[in-house]
Amino acid sequence: MAHGAECKNVEAKWHPQPIQFRCVKLGRQVNEKRLAVLDAAIAKGIPDADAGRVKSGDEVPDRLEAKYDAMAERTK
């Protein structure tokens, strides 16, 4: 179970639902929050893409490699 750490500390006397049900419910809540964050990030990026403020997938690794190579040279 992905959320075992959160679930195993739950005491049954405080929660009338079975532990497995509570863990599934907790997992769904976490997934819903993650999806909301992802949806917000995508929504934020769409206007940039529509306006042409994007980089090609081939350009980014080359640019990052050059950036970090230059940083490494400065620290020598």
FENURLIN-V750086 format. One line per field, one symbol per residue. phi: phi as a letter, one per 30 degrees, with the letter a starting at -180 (. if undefined). psi: psi as a letter, one per 40 degrees, with the letter a starting at -180 (. if undefined). burial: # if it has 16 or more other C-alpha atoms within 10 Angstrom, else .. A space follows every 50 residues. Layout:
phi = ???
psi = ???
burial = ???
This chain:
phi = .dceddddcdcddcbddeedddddddddddddddddddeddddddeeddd didbcddddddddddddddddddddd
psi = hdfddddeehhddeheiidddddddddddddddddddddddddddddddd eegiiidddddddddddddddddde.
burial = ......#...........#...#...#....................... ..........................
